[in-house]
């Protein structure tokens, strides 16, 4: 199975969905996604299935995407690259 990479805009997720689990631990702000089949930890930026066992996947917050030559899907840049692109494009 290919590594699933999701783009999450924290504000829109918090506004559109209810936070499912909120604990005293600051590393545990969880939002259910994909029909309540997955939990996304907004602090750790991980995406895990609820009903089966699988390794956590990375969640990226991104405005900029690229497409590889082999694949037709768009892949988000990491946050550091997003910041660099913002500076280069908007502050030239």
Biotite code that builds the C-alpha atoms (Angstrom):
import biotite.structure as struc

atoms = struc.array([
    struc.Atom([0.000, 0.000, 0.000], chain_id="A", res_id=1, res_name="UNK", atom_name="CA", element="C"),
    struc.Atom([1.374, 3.412, -0.940], chain_id="A", res_id=2, res_name="UNK", atom_name="CA", element="C"),
    struc.Atom([1.981, 5.914, 1.784], chain_id="A", res_id=3, res_name="UNK", atom_name="CA", element="C"),
    struc.Atom([-1.116, 8.004, 2.138], chain_id="A", res_id=4, res_name="UNK", atom_name="CA", element="C"),
    struc.Atom([-0.390, 11.690, 2.331], chain_id="A", res_id=5, res_name="UNK", atom_name="CA", element="C"),
    struc.Atom([-3.165, 14.021, 3.316], chain_id="A", res_id=6, res_name="UNK", atom_name="CA", element="C"),
    struc.Atom([-3.347, 17.767, 3.357], chain_id="A", res_id=7, res_name="UNK", atom_name="CA", element="C"),
    struc.Atom([-5.036, 19.221, 6.349], chain_id="A", res_id=8, res_name="UNK", atom_name="CA", element="C"),
    struc.Atom([-5.925, 22.842, 6.850], chain_id="A", res_id=9, res_name="UNK", atom_name="CA", element="C"),
    struc.Atom([-6.281, 23.012, 10.586], chain_id="A", res_id=10, res_name="UNK", atom_name="CA", element="C"),
    struc.Atom([-8.797, 25.841, 10.677], chain_id="A", res_id=11, res_name="UNK", atom_name="CA", element="C"),
    struc.Atom([-11.167, 24.296, 8.158], chain_id="A", res_id=12, res_name="UNK", atom_name="CA", element="C"),
    struc.Atom([-11.104, 20.900, 9.839], chain_id="A", res_id=13, res_name="UNK", atom_name="CA", element="C"),
    struc.Atom([-11.777, 22.342, 13.254], chain_id="A", res_id=14, res_name="UNK", atom_name="CA", element="C"),
    struc.Atom([-14.633, 24.444, 11.890], chain_id="A", res_id=15, res_name="UNK", atom_name="CA", element="C"),
    struc.Atom([-16.214, 21.692, 9.761], chain_id="A", res_id=16, res_name="UNK", atom_name="CA", element="C"),
    struc.Atom([-15.907, 18.743, 12.148], chain_id="A", res_id=17, res_name="UNK", atom_name="CA", element="C"),
    struc.Atom([-16.177, 18.156, 15.841], chain_id="A", res_id=18, res_name="UNK", atom_name="CA", element="C"),
    struc.Atom([-13.071, 17.317, 17.780], chain_id="A", res_id=19, res_name="UNK", atom_name="CA", element="C"),
    struc.Atom([-13.721, 13.707, 18.671], chain_id="A", res_id=20, res_name="UNK", atom_name="CA", element="C"),
    struc.Atom([-11.317, 13.221, 21.548], chain_id="A", res_id=21, res_name="UNK", atom_name="CA", element="C"),
    struc.Atom([-9.770, 15.920, 23.642], chain_id="A", res_id=22, res_name="UNK", atom_name="CA", element="C"),
    struc.Atom([-7.523, 14.784, 26.458], chain_id="A", res_id=23, res_name="UNK", atom_name="CA", element="C"),
    struc.Atom([-5.393, 16.545, 29.037], chain_id="A", res_id=24, res_name="UNK", atom_name="CA", element="C"),
    struc.Atom([-2.322, 15.523, 27.067], chain_id="A", res_id=25, res_name="UNK", atom_name="CA", element="C"),
    struc.Atom([-1.383, 18.399, 24.739], chain_id="A", res_id=26, res_name="UNK", atom_name="CA", element="C"),
    struc.Atom([-0.242, 15.913, 22.064], chain_id="A", res_id=27, res_name="UNK", atom_name="CA", element="C"),
    struc.Atom([-3.756, 14.501, 21.661], chain_id="A", res_id=28, res_name="UNK", atom_name="CA", element="C"),
    struc.Atom([-6.137, 16.744, 19.721], chain_id="A", res_id=29, res_name="UNK", atom_name="CA", element="C"),
    struc.Atom([-7.990, 14.243, 17.522], chain_id="A", res_id=30, res_name="UNK", atom_name="CA", element="C"),
    struc.Atom([-10.430, 14.813, 14.653], chain_id="A", res_id=31, res_name="UNK", atom_name="CA", element="C"),
    struc.Atom([-12.331, 12.037, 12.866], chain_id="A", res_id=32, res_name="UNK", atom_name="CA", element="C"),
    struc.Atom([-12.140, 12.073, 9.064], chain_id="A", res_id=33, res_name="UNK", atom_name="CA", element="C"),
    struc.Atom([-13.186, 9.982, 6.060], chain_id="A", res_id=34, res_name="UNK", atom_name="CA", element="C"),
    struc.Atom([-16.556, 8.937, 7.451], chain_id="A", res_id=35, res_name="UNK", atom_name="CA", element="C"),
    struc.Atom([-15.191, 8.358, 10.978], chain_id="A", res_id=36, res_name="UNK", atom_name="CA", element="C"),
    struc.Atom([-12.858, 5.650, 9.674], chain_id="A", res_id=37, res_name="UNK", atom_name="CA", element="C"),
    struc.Atom([-9.679, 7.550, 10.512], chain_id="A", res_id=38, res_name="UNK", atom_name="CA", element="C"),
    struc.Atom([-8.422, 9.731, 13.354], chain_id="A", res_id=39, res_name="UNK", atom_name="CA", element="C"),
    struc.Atom([-6.159, 12.687, 12.597], chain_id="A", res_id=40, res_name="UNK", atom_name="CA", element="C"),
    struc.Atom([-3.990, 13.980, 15.404], chain_id="A", res_id=41, res_name="UNK", atom_name="CA", element="C"),
    struc.Atom([-3.738, 17.717, 14.700], chain_id="A", res_id=42, res_name="UNK", atom_name="CA", element="C"),
    struc.Atom([-0.753, 18.234, 16.970], chain_id="A", res_id=43, res_name="UNK", atom_name="CA", element="C"),
    struc.Atom([1.398, 15.272, 15.882], chain_id="A", res_id=44, res_name="UNK", atom_name="CA", element="C"),
    struc.Atom([0.084, 15.448, 12.286], chain_id="A", res_id=45, res_name="UNK", atom_name="CA", element="C"),
    struc.Atom([-0.646, 11.739, 11.994], chain_id="A", res_id=46, res_name="UNK", atom_name="CA", element="C"),
    struc.Atom([-3.498, 9.856, 10.322], chain_id="A", res_id=47, res_name="UNK", atom_name="CA", element="C"),
    struc.Atom([-4.459, 6.400, 11.680], chain_id="A", res_id=48, res_name="UNK", atom_name="CA", element="C"),
    struc.Atom([-7.320, 4.016, 10.893], chain_id="A", res_id=49, res_name="UNK", atom_name="CA", element="C"),
    struc.Atom([-9.805, 3.315, 13.674], chain_id="A", res_id=50, res_name="UNK", atom_name="CA", element="C"),
    struc.Atom([-11.200, -0.090, 12.684], chain_id="A", res_id=51, res_name="UNK", atom_name="CA", element="C"),
    struc.Atom([-8.032, -1.902, 11.598], chain_id="A", res_id=52, res_name="UNK", atom_name="CA", element="C"),
    struc.Atom([-4.356, -1.914, 12.493], chain_id="A", res_id=53, res_name="UNK", atom_name="CA", element="C"),
    struc.Atom([-1.991, -0.005, 10.226], chain_id="A", res_id=54, res_name="UNK", atom_name="CA", element="C"),
    struc.Atom([0.992, 2.271, 10.688], chain_id="A", res_id=55, res_name="UNK", atom_name="CA", element="C"),
    struc.Atom([0.321, 5.999, 11.137], chain_id="A", res_id=56, res_name="UNK", atom_name="CA", element="C"),
    struc.Atom([0.569, 8.122, 8.012], chain_id="A", res_id=57, res_name="UNK", atom_name="CA", element="C"),
    struc.Atom([1.908, 11.638, 7.760], chain_id="A", res_id=58, res_name="UNK", atom_name="CA", element="C"),
    struc.Atom([-0.496, 14.565, 7.492], chain_id="A", res_id=59, res_name="UNK", atom_name="CA", element="C"),
    struc.Atom([0.799, 17.676, 5.760], chain_id="A", res_id=60, res_name="UNK", atom_name="CA", element="C"),
    struc.Atom([-0.522, 21.194, 5.930], chain_id="A", res_id=61, res_name="UNK", atom_name="CA", element="C"),
    struc.Atom([0.206, 22.661, 2.526], chain_id="A", res_id=62, res_name="UNK", atom_name="CA", element="C"),
    struc.Atom([-0.755, 25.297, -0.028], chain_id="A", res_id=63, res_name="UNK", atom_name="CA", element="C"),
    struc.Atom([1.647, 24.106, -2.718], chain_id="A", res_id=64, res_name="UNK", atom_name="CA", element="C"),
    struc.Atom([1.605, 20.784, -4.579], chain_id="A", res_id=65, res_name="UNK", atom_name="CA", element="C"),
    struc.Atom([3.623, 18.977, -7.211], chain_id="A", res_id=66, res_name="UNK", atom_name="CA", element="C"),
    struc.Atom([2.944, 16.085, -9.537], chain_id="A", res_id=67, res_name="UNK", atom_name="CA", element="C"),
    struc.Atom([5.492, 13.390, -10.234], chain_id="A", res_id=68, res_name="UNK", atom_name="CA", element="C"),
    struc.Atom([6.099, 12.172, -13.770], chain_id="A", res_id=69, res_name="UNK", atom_name="CA", element="C"),
    struc.Atom([5.092, 8.613, -12.868], chain_id="A", res_id=70, res_name="UNK", atom_name="CA", element="C"),
    struc.Atom([1.908, 9.472, -11.002], chain_id="A", res_id=71, res_name="UNK", atom_name="CA", element="C"),
    struc.Atom([-1.018, 11.710, -11.935], chain_id="A", res_id=72, res_name="UNK", atom_name="CA", element="C"),
    struc.Atom([-1.903, 12.693, -8.360], chain_id="A", res_id=73, res_name="UNK", atom_name="CA", element="C"),
    struc.Atom([-0.832, 15.918, -6.690], chain_id="A", res_id=74, res_name="UNK", atom_name="CA", element="C"),
    struc.Atom([1.491, 15.621, -3.702], chain_id="A", res_id=75, res_name="UNK", atom_name="CA", element="C"),
    struc.Atom([1.814, 18.386, -1.094], chain_id="A", res_id=76, res_name="UNK", atom_name="CA", element="C"),
    struc.Atom([5.182, 19.935, -0.336], chain_id="A", res_id=77, res_name="UNK", atom_name="CA", element="C"),
    struc.Atom([6.334, 19.756, 3.260], chain_id="A", res_id=78, res_name="UNK", atom_name="CA", element="C"),
    struc.Atom([5.782, 22.787, 5.489], chain_id="A", res_id=79, res_name="UNK", atom_name="CA", element="C"),
    struc.Atom([9.346, 24.029, 5.250], chain_id="A", res_id=80, res_name="UNK", atom_name="CA", element="C"),
    struc.Atom([9.208, 24.044, 1.442], chain_id="A", res_id=81, res_name="UNK", atom_name="CA", element="C"),
    struc.Atom([5.811, 25.797, 1.588], chain_id="A", res_id=82, res_name="UNK", atom_name="CA", element="C"),
    struc.Atom([7.336, 28.602, 3.622], chain_id="A", res_id=83, res_name="UNK", atom_name="CA", element="C"),
    struc.Atom([10.232, 28.936, 1.168], chain_id="A", res_id=84, res_name="UNK", atom_name="CA", element="C"),
    struc.Atom([7.856, 29.067, -1.791], chain_id="A", res_id=85, res_name="UNK", atom_name="CA", element="C"),
    struc.Atom([5.695, 31.698, -0.102], chain_id="A", res_id=86, res_name="UNK", atom_name="CA", element="C"),
    struc.Atom([8.725, 33.897, 0.532], chain_id="A", res_id=87, res_name="UNK", atom_name="CA", element="C"),
    struc.Atom([10.159, 33.456, -2.985], chain_id="A", res_id=88, res_name="UNK", atom_name="CA", element="C"),
    struc.Atom([6.873, 33.993, -4.832], chain_id="A", res_id=89, res_name="UNK", atom_name="CA", element="C"),
    struc.Atom([5.204, 36.739, -2.798], chain_id="A", res_id=90, res_name="UNK", atom_name="CA", element="C"),
    struc.Atom([8.253, 38.706, -1.643], chain_id="A", res_id=91, res_name="UNK", atom_name="CA", element="C"),
    struc.Atom([10.222, 38.961, -4.886], chain_id="A", res_id=92, res_name="UNK", atom_name="CA", element="C"),
])
